[in-house]
Structures are given as structure tokens and as C-alpha cells.
Amino acid sequence: MLDTPDSETLVAYHPLPTILLDLATDTIVAANPSARNMFGPQRVEAAFSALLRSDHGTASVFFEAVEHFGSYIDRTLVLEGESRAPLELQIYGVHYGKGLVLLSFLDLKEHDQRNRLADMEAQHRAGLTKWQNIYDFFREVEAQNHLILEAAGEGIYGINAKGQATFVNRAAQEMLGWSADDLVGRELHSIIHHKHLNGEHFPAHECPIYASFRKDETMRVDDDVFWRKDGKPIMVEYVSTPIYDHNVLAGAVVIFRDVTERRENERKLREALAQVEELKVKLQQENEYLLTEIRSARSHTGVVGISDAVKSLNVQIDLAAKNNAHVLVSGPPGSGKSLTVSAIHEASIRHHRPLVRVNCDKTGGQALESELFGHKRGTFPGATRDVTGKLMLANNGTLHLDEIADLPKAIQAKLYDVLQSGQFQRPGDSAGTPVSLSVVATTSRDLAAEVRAGRFRQDLYFTLNLFSIQCQPLSSRPEDIPYLAKHFLDRTTRRLRLPSTRLSRSNIDVLKQYSWPGNVRELENVIERAAILAQGGRLEFEFQLSGPTATQGSDVVLTKKDLRALERKNLENALRRAKGKVSGEQGAAEMLGEAPTTVYSKIKSLGIKPTAFR
């Protein structure tokens, strides 16, 4: 063994199997553990030549090269391992001085194997790195897709071929009230799409979403309903698109939006447009009615007179208008009941809305009911269009029921219900319509007596008679005659553009002497006729055709035209008093003392319409 600790240290810590050889004695003077493992513990204690498989000549050449060059590498020298098997080595020889040679051995097979393993490990690490990069890339893509899904304003969810949810984005969760944990993995149709809006069951095989991946086509639906977790429906429109997995149809992606508010706004818009159209029709009918009333109106513009009766009437009108109550106006024909109704309306808070008149003396209950309540098209034969009744035309205004005693009892009951409930149902409508109106009824009969006779409903009478006004006959207030006569004369001359005419004192005296059975209306007719026939500004009154107690005529000569105008006026007066009735009891023919056929012939010849006086 060497006495030099440096050589032993060098051998011991060499990374390769290493020995220190004394060439002169062929003795291995030092060997590290790796060399002992390679050649065997006992053999490294023996001579070096015992390890050789090669001939000694080859070994001599190698050692000479080491001594000559100081170091040398060789692969031709073959040594035996511990198992006596030859080793494939690369030998590193270093001349150490004093005949010593340091030999290090590299097992080429083991070295190649380590290299291959290193290469494989490097490739594996490279593969892992590449796979990690790919994984990171797709994870980033998935994260971005998730962010996009969560940020989308539309509801988005996916279903597999079984209809089970695979994902549900945040917007869908918020719209439906379900969490993703509630829905993922469950069959969605039975949860959110199981019934129609009317409550009918919605079979899955009829669902367009299922059809999209079963028929391999995109389905678009604009009007459907999904059901929230709280049981409330939401109106939706959606697109269902089939998805594939390696060219195999795997399910569908559904994108939907909540259109409940939009549908509600559309519904409100349609209703508003329908209301506008209804109001348009109503206004047209109201305008037609008002124009008709204006054309045919013969009522006064104000209450005229100085009598206590007129003063009391004015006070009553103010009270009735202020209280906004239903009013019953009674009095003999021609005493100014219609004028009183107009005055009440004009003084009330409803004056900005129309005063609508209904003649209750119409024959035919259905016609009167239709006029009062209106009807839907097709409600009865001949109902070819929707008609707005006068109840609705008078909404927020005043309804004048003329000659209320003639109202059929069936309609009395319906009218009472309207006044009690504040709503009515138009024939043909399925729902009631609210209405607010003030009713002013007029009658020339004793309505209390009609109630006692069973011809008029007591409850309706009490409702209308909350405030009653009695119009006095003209004969009981002669002091009003001069004022009324002047009022009618001025109005007639303005309306007909006649020469200005004045009432003389003698004219007033003549008018006061007459009994006026036709009351104010008769006075109006007499003044109007006298204004038309006036000669040279002088008024002559003809009472013979106005009543049985009239004074005798004058010596005025009338032309054929004047006589025809007078005849027309007389016939109109008779029709007005008979309320358009020509034949029969209390008809115009009976009043004139002529045959009905003769009166009908005159009506046709003069172009008079009896219906205008009903």
C-alpha cells in the first residue's frame, strides 16, 4: 500500500471506478469502492494481470503510451469483472510517477444505458412541459369562456342528449331563480319548461329544444314561457343550437332572454291603441250626436223672467248643480223642462262634458236599450257595428232622460242597477264598464202616481227624486211673458236674419190675455211665426192654430208661400206636441182634425220627418 495519503485520497474520491497500479510489481496498491464492486474485493488485492483478458502485449502497448504521453485512453484492453465476465470498458490511464499508473474505468454499457435514460428523462420532461403548456393554454381558454358565459346578458345553458343540464351561466340562474348546483345533472324540461302559460302540460317530445338536437337543426322560438323556482312564469325567446362531440350529436346549447317586460309593454301598447281607437270611435259618435243635437236644438240659452217662480227656479238650479245629485224635473209640456236641464248642466262641474239626451218615449224596448247601453257587433240581427251607448257618451257628464215615465220597466231595472253600482254592461260585452254621470230626468206626468199604479219602479223613483224641481206653467206667471217674447223675437230675427222688429205695448197686452195652454213652447212658436210674417215691422199674432182659446185673426193677407210656411209650422207644432206620433189617439192627425192619410201626404209633401220630434 502507498504511504502517501494524497494518492489514496485521490483514488478514494474519484467518481469512476479507479485503481492505483505499481507497474514494476504488477500490484494494485489502492482501489476505491467502485472498483472493488466492479472487479470484486478479493481480486483487487491480487496482481493486476489476473484481471486481464487481453494478451500482455496489448497491455504493454497501453502502459507504454501512458508513460510516453502522461495519460492515455483505450477501449481495446479487456478486463474481467467480478463474475469473470469480460467488461466493455473505456480505460483512462494517467502516469503518476515512480512507476505508478492511475487507472479509471468507464463501463460503456452502463454509460450508454445511463445516457439513454437521461435522454428519455429529458424527453419526458420536455413532454411534460409541453403538455403543461397545452394544459395551461386550454385552462386559460376555458377560464376565458367561463368569464364570457358569466358576463353574457342572455341566459345560456347546455344540455346533453338526455336533456340533462351540463352548465348554466349566471344570467340564466338569476332569471330562473335556480342555482347551477340545483340544475346541473338534472333533466331541465321537467323543471323549467314543463307546462304552457295556460297551465296545460308541455310534453318533452313536443319541445323545440329537444327537437334541435334530435333533428339536428337550430330552433328559434320567439314566444314561449319558462318557469322560475318560485313558480312564476317568465316570457322568453330563445335559440337552441345542436352541439357535437367528435362528429356525434351530443346535445344542445340554449341561449334565451327574458322578454316578460317587453311583452307586458307590448300588451299595454296594444291595449292603449285599442283604447285610443275606442275613444276615437266614441268621440266620433259623440261629435255626431252633439252635431245632431245642435242642429235640432230648440232649447233656450238661459232662464228668462222676473217672476217669483223663475227666481225660485234659478235658486233650485244652482242648488242642484252644486250638489251634483240626480234631479227629477216635472211640469206640463212646454213649460221649460229641457231648458232647466240645460241650465243645471251648464252650472255644474260637469259642464265641460256633454249633456246627452235620451227620449224615453221611443217605441221598441230593444232600440231604446241599444241607444242607452250600446251594443257589440253581432249581438242581435242588424247589429253590424259596435255602438257606444249614450250612457258612455255621457260619462263624466249629464244624462237627460226625457219623459222618464215612458221608460219600459225592464230598462228601469237596468238603469237602477247602473245608478247603484256605477257601472253597466253593454250587450255583447263580457265585463262591466265603470261610468260616472249625473242623471236629470224630466216628466210631464205625476211620477208618484205612476209608482202607485205599478208602472214605475219605486226604487228608481226615490233615486231620481233626491232633488226635485217643478216647472210652472206660463199661465201662472204672466209677468214673464214680455221678457220671454222679447227673448224669442230677438233670437228669431238673428237666426233667420229677418228685419229688426219690436214688440209694442199692444202686442204685450195681447200676449198676456192669452191662456197659453202650450206654455213657453207655444209662446215661442207664436213669436217665431209672427216674426216671419211681419209686415213693415208690425207684429200680428195668430192664435187660432195654437189653441182653442185664441183671439180672432187680423186682416193680414197671406201669399201662397206664407200659407205654406204657416201650414208647415202648424204641422210641425202638432207633431212636436204628439211627440212624432201621426195616427191614433193623441196623434197629430187627431189634433189637426184631419185623416191620417191626409197628414201623411202633407208630411211627405213638406219634407218633414216625424222621427225628429220623438
Phi and psi in degrees as a GROMACS rama.xvg file:
@    title "Ramachandran Plot"
@    xaxis  label "Phi"
@    yaxis  label "Psi"
@TYPE xy
-74.7985  147.718  LEU-2
-90.6453  -7.82061  ASP-3
-87.3818  114.979  THR-4
-68.6547  -21.6835  PRO-5
-67.0827  -41.845  ASP-6
-66.9226  -40.6589  SER-7
-65.2048  -40.7011  GLU-8
-63.6108  -42.1611  THR-9
-59.8126  -44.7323  LEU-10
-67.8218  -44.9091  VAL-11
-62.5597  -37.6657  ALA-12
-100.933  9.46712  TYR-13
-69.4269  138.49  HIS-14
-70.0106  -24.0595  PRO-15
-100.997  159.874  LEU-16
-54.5522  124.276  PRO-17
-140.027  142.072  THR-18
-132.636  157.826  ILE-19
-112.87  120.064  LEU-20
-111.033  133.359  LEU-21
-94.9951  108.855  ASP-22
-66.8113  -31.8007  LEU-23
-68.3158  -37.8407  ALA-24
-105.313  -2.15447  THR-25
57.4507  35.3455  ASP-26
-113.161  137.839  THR-27
-84.4572  109.179  ILE-28
-91.0289  -15.5405  VAL-29
-158.272  145.595  ALA-30
-149.47  135.6  ALA-31
-85.6208  166.759  ASN-32
-55.0014  -34.8298  PRO-33
-65.4551  -38.5511  SER-34
-68.8924  -38.1241  ALA-35
-62.0384  -39.4958  ARG-36
-67.6114  -35.7229  ASN-37
-71.4801  -44.5529  MET-38
-103.556  -15.0369  PHE-39
102.791  141.621  GLY-40
-63.9342  -38.6614  PRO-41
-74.5191  -35.2745  GLN-42
-71.6236  -28.468  ARG-43
-75.2462  -7.5854  VAL-44
-88.9597  -12.3357  GLU-45
-91.9172  -170.679  ALA-46
-72.3089  150.595  ALA-47
-65.6992  -34.7978  PHE-48
-62.557  -21.4455  SER-49
-69.123  -18.0898  ALA-50
-89.3524  -12.1583  LEU-51
-76.1654  140.627  LEU-52
-108.222  -26.6983  ARG-53
-75.7657  164.188  SER-54
-72.4981  161.188  ASP-55
-68.2419  -24.3036  HIS-56
-65.6045  -41.6954  GLY-57
-62.962  -39.7974  THR-58
-67.1371  -39.4857  ALA-59
-62.9908  -42.2752  SER-60
-59.5507  -43.185  VAL-61
-61.8076  -46.7893  PHE-62
-70.0372  -33.7989  PHE-63
-62.9932  -38.5917  GLU-64
-66.2845  -35.1944  ALA-65
-66.8417  -45.0367  VAL-66
-65.8575  -37.8214  GLU-67
-70.9459  -47.0693  HIS-68
-92.9986  -12.2848  PHE-69
90.1497  -31.2044  GLY-70
-156.878  151.559  SER-71
-157.076  149.382  TYR-72
-119.102  136.599  ILE-73
-145.132  144.717  ASP-74
-120.492  2.04235  ARG-75
-88.5682  -21.9429  THR-76
-76.6908  124.392  LEU-77
-108.953  128.454  VAL-78
-117.735  160.697  LEU-79
-99.1684  141.434  GLU-80
-85.3954  -169.751  GLY-81
-62.1097  -31.6004  GLU-82
-89.0026  11.4944  SER-83
70.0869  4.75376  ARG-84
-83.3809  143.848  ALA-85
-65.6445  144.831  PRO-86
-108.533  138.887  LEU-87
-93.6694  102.708  GLU-88
-122.436  155.648  LEU-89
-112.844  118.17  GLN-90
-103.51  128.849  ILE-91
-103.502  116.533  TYR-92
-108.955  132.944  GLY-93
-130.514  123.973  VAL-94
-72.7296  123.543  HIS-95
-103.138  -7.16756  TYR-96
93.5608  157.904  GLY-97
57.63  33.5167  LYS-98
75.9534  12.3479  GLY-99
-100.891  141.685  LEU-100
-128.878  130.991  VAL-101
-95.1785  117.894  LEU-102
-112.162  127.08  LEU-103
-117.749  140.066  SER-104
-119.364  132.584  PHE-105
-114.751  114.382  LEU-106
-73.447  108.802  ASP-107
-64.6445  -38.6086  LEU-108
-63.7257  -46.0044  LYS-109
-64.9613  -37.5626  GLU-110
-64.2856  -45.4421  HIS-111
-62.5457  -39.6849  ASP-112
-63.7093  -41.7402  GLN-113
-63.9877  -37.8488  ARG-114
-63.5257  -43.1405  ASN-115
-63.0122  -42.8396  ARG-116
-62.8333  -39.6755  LEU-117
-63.9228  -42.001  ALA-118
-62.674  -43.9448  ASP-119
-62.1197  -41.5576  MET-120
-65.0144  -39.5082  GLU-121
-64.0144  -42.943  ALA-122
-64.578  -39.5677  GLN-123
-62.6789  -45.1868  HIS-124
-62.2005  -39.9987  ARG-125
-63.7176  -41.0784  ALA-126
-64.0626  -42.7937  GLY-127
-61.5986  -40.9709  LEU-128
-63.0983  -43.6654  THR-129
-65.4137  -43.4732  LYS-130
-62.4556  -39.7907  TRP-131
-63.3633  -39.4998  GLN-132
-63.1109  -43.3734  ASN-133
-63.9629  -44.0586  ILE-134
-59.9941  -44.8178  TYR-135
-62.4582  -38.6781  ASP-136
-62.4209  -50.3601  PHE-137
-68.5284  -32.8847  PHE-138
-64.6679  -38.535  ARG-139
-66.7197  -41.5522  GLU-140
-61.8052  -44.0193  VAL-141
-61.9682  -41.0061  GLU-142
-64.2894  -41.1424  ALA-143
-64.8057  -43.2021  GLN-144
-61.1672  -39.9668  ASN-145
-63.5129  -42.3707  HIS-146
-62.7405  -41.0034  LEU-147
-63.317  -45.5569  ILE-148
-60.8124  -42.7943  LEU-149
-71.5389  -29.2945  GLU-150
-84.8914  -14.321  ALA-151
-64.8591  140.034  ALA-152
-78.1215  -24.5509  GLY-153
-82.7719  152.049  GLU-154
-75.0611  133.869  GLY-155
-134.301  131.464  ILE-156
-147.208  156.333  TYR-157
-116.158  149.127  GLY-158
-133.261  148.872  ILE-159
-86.844  -174.909  ASN-160
-64.2408  -18.0397  ALA-161
-89.9302  -0.421154  LYS-162
83.5295  10.3004  GLY-163
-87.2052  140.505  GLN-164
-68.252  134.836  ALA-165
-106.293  -27.9428  THR-166
-159.413  155.844  PHE-167
-142.941  121.148  VAL-168
-79.5801  173.255  ASN-169
-63.587  -41.6306  ARG-170
-61.1313  -40.724  ALA-171
-63.7506  -40.1286  ALA-172
-62.4871  -42.2772  GLN-173
-68.0958  -39.727  GLU-174
-68.2324  -39.0223  MET-175
-91.5506  -16.5476  LEU-176
78.3717  4.35029  GLY-177
-103.439  146.975  TRP-178
-86.8802  162.712  SER-179
-60.5354  -37.3864  ALA-180
-62.6593  -32.0119  ASP-181
-68.2241  -31.7686  ASP-182
-105.882  -36.7759  LEU-183
-61.1087  129.952  VAL-184
90.3534  -7.28366  GLY-185
-106.747  154.342  ARG-186
-75.0335  114.649  GLU-187
-75.0612  -34.2011  LEU-188
-56.8587  -40.8655  HIS-189
-72.1668  -10.6247  SER-190
-101.925  -46.256  ILE-191
-116.976  -5.78156  ILE-192
-139.376  28.1031  HIS-193
-87.4207  -13.4122  HIS-194
-148.403  158.72  LYS-195
-80.4104  172.918  HIS-196
-63.713  -30.7671  LEU-197
-80.8658  3.52191  ASN-198
94.2475  -7.71678  GLY-199
-70.7407  145.675  GLU-200
-64.1204  141.435  HIS-201
-112.96  98.6283  PHE-202
-62.803  143.976  PRO-203
-63.1282  -34.0386  ALA-204
-70.2802  -12.171  HIS-205
-96.6168  -3.96517  GLU-206
-73.2502  127.019  CYS-207
-62.2679  -27.6447  PRO-208
-66.2601  -44.4277  ILE-209
-64.5979  -38.2488  TYR-210
-63.1646  -28.6199  ALA-211
-63.1515  -39.7228  SER-212
-97.5905  -14.1057  PHE-213
-81.9703  -32.0968  ARG-214
-101.412  -0.451739  LYS-215
57.1098  52.9702  ASP-216
-150.845  150.249  GLU-217
-76.2942  132.077  THR-218
-113.348  131.217  MET-219
-118.105  127.355  ARG-220
-128.302  127.922  VAL-221
-99.9228  -13.9177  ASP-222
-145.642  92.63  ASP-223
-144.347  -179.48  ASP-224
-137.257  133.602  VAL-225
-108.389  158.664  PHE-226
-114.438  127.752  TRP-227
-74.9125  168.666  ARG-228
-62.7469  -32.1702  LYS-229
-82.7485  6.28736  ASP-230
88.4772  -0.743644  GLY-231
-87.6225  142.915  LYS-232
-84.7481  151.119  PRO-233
-127.104  135.086  ILE-234
-77.7725  132.489  MET-235
-134.419  156.205  VAL-236
-125.361  141.453  GLU-237
-148.759  162.515  TYR-238
-125.22  127.166  VAL-239
-112.029  118.538  SER-240
-116.565  127.998  THR-241
-67.6977  147.619  PRO-242
-123.022  156.707  ILE-243
-125.278  151.272  TYR-244
-128.395  104.955  ASP-245
53.2031  51.2368  HIS-246
66.5109  12.4897  ASN-247
-109.217  127.92  VAL-248
-61.907  120.595  LEU-249
-113.507  -10.9513  ALA-250
154.239  -146.04  GLY-251
-153.378  155.896  ALA-252
-111.983  129.539  VAL-253
-112.959  124.516  VAL-254
-112.944  121.777  ILE-255
-135.397  159.036  PHE-256
-134.369  146.684  ARG-257
-79.6155  114.276  ASP-258
-112.395  21.7178  VAL-259
-58.1227  -49.2108  THR-260
-64.2787  -40.572  GLU-261
-65.141  -43.2517  ARG-262
-63.1384  -39.7393  ARG-263
-64.6347  -40.9742  GLU-264
-65.1333  -38.7702  ASN-265
-64.3394  -40.8523  GLU-266
-63.022  -44.5051  ARG-267
-63.3678  -37.8197  LYS-268
-64.7445  -43.4492  LEU-269
-62.1017  -42.6082  ARG-270
-63.8807  -41.1084  GLU-271
-63.6242  -42.1131  ALA-272
-64.5698  -39.2776  LEU-273
-64.4327  -40.5132  ALA-274
-65.5137  -40.2187  GLN-275
-61.5122  -43.6386  VAL-276
-64.3537  -41.3294  GLU-277
-64.0222  -42.48  GLU-278
-64.8571  -36.2445  LEU-279
-62.1316  -46.6471  LYS-280
-63.2203  -43.0817  VAL-281
-61.323  -44.2001  LYS-282
-65.0358  -38.5815  LEU-283
-61.7999  -45.6893  GLN-284
-66.799  -37.9406  GLN-285
-64.3553  -42.5918  GLU-286
-64.7473  -41.7337  ASN-287
-60.2712  -43.0268  GLU-288
-63.8334  -46.3503  TYR-289
-64.1119  -39.2978  LEU-290
-63.014  -40.985  LEU-291
-62.5446  -43.1478  THR-292
-64.4031  -39.1523  GLU-293
-65.264  -42.3513  ILE-294
-65.038  -35.833  ARG-295
-99.1895  -2.01904  SER-296
-66.5614  135.642  ALA-297
-131.137  11.5667  ARG-298
-76.4966  159.742  SER-299
-76.4019  160.584  HIS-300
-89.9567  -9.86047  THR-301
-165.466  160.29  GLY-302
-81.472  121.813  VAL-303
-111.999  136.212  VAL-304
143.485  164.492  GLY-305
-122.414  1.29429  ILE-306
-70.2252  162.793  SER-307
-61.6952  -33.4551  ASP-308
-63.1286  -41.8222  ALA-309
-69.0723  -41.4554  VAL-310
-60.8823  -43.8695  LYS-311
-63.7521  -38.2641  SER-312
-62.7027  -41.8015  LEU-313
-62.2248  -40.3805  ASN-314
-63.3049  -44.235  VAL-315
-64.4419  -38.275  GLN-316
-61.2405  -45.2018  ILE-317
-61.7231  -42.7221  ASP-318
-64.8022  -44.2749  LEU-319
-63.6072  -41.4927  ALA-320
-67.4283  -38.991  ALA-321
-68.4114  -38.86  LYS-322
-81.1415  -13.9686  ASN-323
56.8944  32.9298  ASN-324
-97.0683  165.71  ALA-325
-68.8858  144.186  HIS-326
-130.856  141.333  VAL-327
-114.142  117.804  LEU-328
-108.141  121.973  VAL-329
-123.5  160.603  SER-330
158.062  163.218  GLY-331
-66.6313  161.517  PRO-332
-56.6617  138.094  PRO-333
80.2376  8.57791  GLY-334
-88.3633  0.356802  SER-335
101.987  25.1927  GLY-336
-66.0487  -44.1217  LYS-337
-64.0152  -38.0451  SER-338
-61.6626  -40.3339  LEU-339
-63.4442  -41.754  THR-340
-60.5164  -46.0601  VAL-341
-61.4386  -40.8802  SER-342
-65.6438  -40.0801  ALA-343
-61.9958  -44.8833  ILE-344
-63.187  -45.7656  HIS-345
-65.3859  -28.8079  GLU-346
-88.4664  -7.52629  ALA-347
-90.3311  171.101  SER-348
-72.63  -6.71908  ILE-349
-96.1177  10.9501  ARG-350
-64.385  -21.1328  HIS-351
-77.8568  -9.88572  HIS-352
-107.231  164.567  ARG-353
-71.963  153.749  PRO-354
-98.2514  114.196  LEU-355
-109.472  126.867  VAL-356
-103.743  137.376  ARG-357
-126.059  124.125  VAL-358
-86.2402  109.297  ASN-359
-78.3363  -3.10613  CYS-360
-88.805  10.6376  ASP-361
-66.8063  140.701  LYS-362
-81.8407  142.786  THR-363
94.4751  103.779  GLY-364
-62.9586  -37.0389  GLY-365
-66.5491  -40.4139  GLN-366
-63.1621  -42.0808  ALA-367
-68.1934  -40.6309  LEU-368
-63.4222  -41.3005  GLU-369
-65.6685  -39.0948  SER-370
-64.8045  -37.5672  GLU-371
-79.4979  -47.2678  LEU-372
-100.732  -17.505  PHE-373
79.9065  -177.728  GLY-374
-163.081  160.915  HIS-375
-89.2153  152.871  LYS-376
-59.6235  134.191  ARG-377
85.6352  2.66181  GLY-378
-65.3679  -35.5191  THR-379
-149.454  163.559  PHE-380
-56.1669  131.027  PRO-381
94.919  -9.81765  GLY-382
-83.0211  84.0778  ALA-383
-90.0716  -6.73539  THR-384
-153.261  160.988  ARG-385
-67.8157  136.444  ASP-386
-124.82  128.024  VAL-387
-85.5764  119.722  THR-388
-70.4699  164.783  GLY-389
-70.5162  -20.0258  LYS-390
-59.6085  -43.443  LEU-391
-74.5934  -35.2642  MET-392
-63.6539  -31.0754  LEU-393
-89.3519  5.50799  ALA-394
-56.061  128.993  ASN-395
67.3292  9.60965  ASN-396
-122.937  -146.108  GLY-397
-123.653  135.04  THR-398
-107.255  120.037  LEU-399
-99.2062  111.479  HIS-400
-97.922  99.6834  LEU-401
-82.8277  133.682  ASP-402
53.2808  60.3043  GLU-403
-60.1942  -24.8834  ILE-404
-64.7992  -23.2036  ALA-405
-86.3074  0.468062  ASP-406
-68.5991  126.478  LEU-407
-57.3343  147.871  PRO-408
-64.4739  -32.817  LYS-409
-62.7137  -38.6934  ALA-410
-77.2448  -30.0094  ILE-411
-56.6091  -43.4492  GLN-412
-63.1193  -43.9164  ALA-413
-65.5826  -40.1449  LYS-414
-64.5147  -40.0163  LEU-415
-61.3229  -42.5457  TYR-416
-60.9746  -39.3002  ASP-417
-63.9467  -45.1981  VAL-418
-67.2395  -28.437  LEU-419
-81.7867  -42.1735  GLN-420
-92.4767  -20.471  SER-421
75.3759  18.415  GLY-422
-151.846  160.649  GLN-423
-140.888  162.982  PHE-424
-119.575  116.49  GLN-425
-70.6704  135.681  ARG-426
-52.7386  126.074  PRO-427
101.054  -17.5582  GLY-428
-87.681  151.348  ASP-429
-96.2132  -12.7091  SER-430
-131.5  156.661  ALA-431
-77.3042  157.395  GLY-432
-118.972  122.837  THR-433
-67.5485  145.186  PRO-434
-147.581  141.229  VAL-435
-125.987  117.656  SER-436
-153.77  160.93  LEU-437
-108.355  128.418  SER-438
-102.693  126.874  VAL-439
-119.75  111.77  VAL-440
-101.055  143.41  ALA-441
-122.457  149.531  THR-442
-154.748  145.313  THR-443
-101.831  4.35526  SER-444
-106.571  170.512  ARG-445
-83.9707  99.8773  ASP-446
-68.2945  -31.4625  LEU-447
-62.8938  -38.6748  ALA-448
-66.5655  -35.7601  ALA-449
-64.041  -36.7768  GLU-450
-65.309  -45.165  VAL-451
-63.7361  -32.1329  ARG-452
-80.0027  -5.02593  ALA-453
82.466  10.1503  GLY-454
-92.2634  -9.55835  ARG-455
-137.915  139.015  PHE-456
-67.8935  133.18  ARG-457
-67.2187  -40.4779  GLN-458
-64.5392  -38.8927  ASP-459
-68.2296  -38.3676  LEU-460
-60.0082  -47.2031  TYR-461
-63.375  -36.0073  PHE-462
-65.9977  -41.6597  THR-463
-79.0056  -26.8099  LEU-464
-89.7994  20.0455  ASN-465
-58.1904  -34.4233  LEU-466
-139.697  117.332  PHE-467
-114.849  143.909  SER-468
-129.888  133.448  ILE-469
-109.676  118.312  GLN-470
-87.3964  125.815  CYS-471
-83.855  146.851  GLN-472
-66.1736  155.688  PRO-473
-65.575  -29.8889  LEU-474
-64.5156  -21.5919  SER-475
-89.0047  -2.03561  SER-476
-142.71  63.8367  ARG-477
-62.7162  -22.5186  PRO-478
-64.6443  -16.8366  GLU-479
-85.2356  -14.1875  ASP-480
-59.5859  -46.1659  ILE-481
-58.3186  -41.5455  PRO-482
-69.6824  -40.4435  TYR-483
-66.5688  -42.1872  LEU-484
-61.8932  -45.2789  ALA-485
-62.8083  -41.3208  LYS-486
-59.9479  -45.4791  HIS-487
-69.2008  -38.3595  PHE-488
-65.1299  -47.453  LEU-489
-61.0116  -41.8407  ASP-490
-67.6138  -39.6115  ARG-491
-66.8852  -44.1706  THR-492
-65.2379  -36.2628  THR-493
-68.3666  -44.9511  ARG-494
-67.9065  -41.3603  ARG-495
-95.7793  1.55996  LEU-496
55.3255  49.054  ARG-497
-91.9313  159.528  LEU-498
-59.7999  147.146  PRO-499
-62.4055  132.074  SER-500
-133.098  142.674  THR-501
-118.891  152.78  ARG-502
-84.9678  128.997  LEU-503
-89.6765  167.636  SER-504
-61.7757  -38.4318  ARG-505
-64.6947  -35.7278  SER-506
-60.1751  -43.8619  ASN-507
-63.8236  -41.2384  ILE-508
-62.7427  -42.6861  ASP-509
-61.2823  -44.0287  VAL-510
-64.667  -36.5462  LEU-511
-71.5402  -25.4972  LYS-512
-76.8804  -16.1396  GLN-513
-83.7293  148.509  TYR-514
-83.3081  -17.9981  SER-515
51.2158  65.9815  TRP-516
-66.7539  -23.6474  PRO-517
-91.0012  3.59247  GLY-518
61.5574  -148.539  ASN-519
-62.0788  -36.224  VAL-520
-63.7426  -38.9931  ARG-521
-66.7285  -41.2619  GLU-522
-59.6612  -41.9788  LEU-523
-60.345  -44.2844  GLU-524
-65.6485  -41.2779  ASN-525
-63.4497  -44.9713  VAL-526
-64.7216  -42.2859  ILE-527
-64.2238  -42.6674  GLU-528
-65.6127  -40.8445  ARG-529
-65.1809  -37.7136  ALA-530
-65.5095  -38.5256  ALA-531
-67.4511  -39.0181  ILE-532
-93.6635  4.45599  LEU-533
-61.6412  139.029  ALA-534
-119.508  121.231  GLN-535
63.2214  30.7571  GLY-536
79.5203  5.19148  GLY-537
-99.266  136.852  ARG-538
-101.108  131.254  LEU-539
-124.676  130.144  GLU-540
-100.512  134.11  PHE-541
-110.03  108.938  GLU-542
-99.7955  -10.2549  PHE-543
-59.5815  -37.5186  GLN-544
-90.1624  4.02937  LEU-545
-107.738  -20.5299  SER-546
179.268  161.177  GLY-547
-70.5309  -19.1799  PRO-548
-102.371  20.3699  THR-549
-70.3603  155.865  ALA-550
-75.2245  169.1  THR-551
-73.4314  161.333  GLN-552
-76.6423  -171.656  GLY-553
-115.507  -175.058  SER-554
-95.8849  20.3338  ASP-555
-71.5299  133.629  VAL-556
-94.6728  126.414  VAL-557
-103.337  142.253  LEU-558
-77.8012  171.064  THR-559
-61.5374  -38.5007  LYS-560
-64.7846  -40.9387  LYS-561
-64.2502  -41.7328  ASP-562
-64.3072  -39.5571  LEU-563
-65.7253  -39.9063  ARG-564
-65.4982  -39.3217  ALA-565
-66.6153  -40.5448  LEU-566
-64.0519  -41.4553  GLU-567
-62.1103  -44.7681  ARG-568
-63.8079  -40.0676  LYS-569
-65.3469  -40.1908  ASN-570
-67.0886  -39.8061  LEU-571
-63.8745  -39.125  GLU-572
-62.5704  -41.4583  ASN-573
-64.8911  -42.3136  ALA-574
-65.697  -37.4746  LEU-575
-66.0632  -43.1429  ARG-576
-67.7897  -33.8727  ARG-577
-86.1997  2.23316  ALA-578
56.3263  44.8661  LYS-579
84.4345  -4.56121  GLY-580
-81.9358  128.763  LYS-581
-96.4931  -57.7932  VAL-582
-102.206  171.694  SER-583
86.9291  -176.27  GLY-584
-65.448  133.982  GLU-585
62.2655  24.5113  GLN-586
-86.3769  170.294  GLY-587
-64.3918  -36.5014  ALA-588
-62.4773  -40.6136  ALA-589
-65.4905  -40.6398  GLU-590
-63.7887  -38.2164  MET-591
-83.0422  -12.7838  LEU-592
72.2924  30.2876  GLY-593
-122.883  161.594  GLU-594
-68.5698  143.506  ALA-595
-55.9831  -35.8814  PRO-596
-64.102  -36.4866  THR-597
-66.5354  -42.4378  THR-598
-65.9095  -41.7138  VAL-599
-60.3646  -38.8753  TYR-600
-64.3753  -41.7284  SER-601
-66.0789  -40.578  LYS-602
-58.6544  -44.2951  ILE-603
-66.9354  -41.5477  LYS-604
-65.1201  -39.5019  SER-605
-87.026  -4.87197  LEU-606
70.1855  35.0532  GLY-607
-94.6275  140.615  ILE-608
-107.563  108.931  LYS-609
-59.0726  -29.0377  PRO-610
-63.605  -21.0756  THR-611
-70.6928  -13.7029  ALA-612
-105.232  6.70654  PHE-613
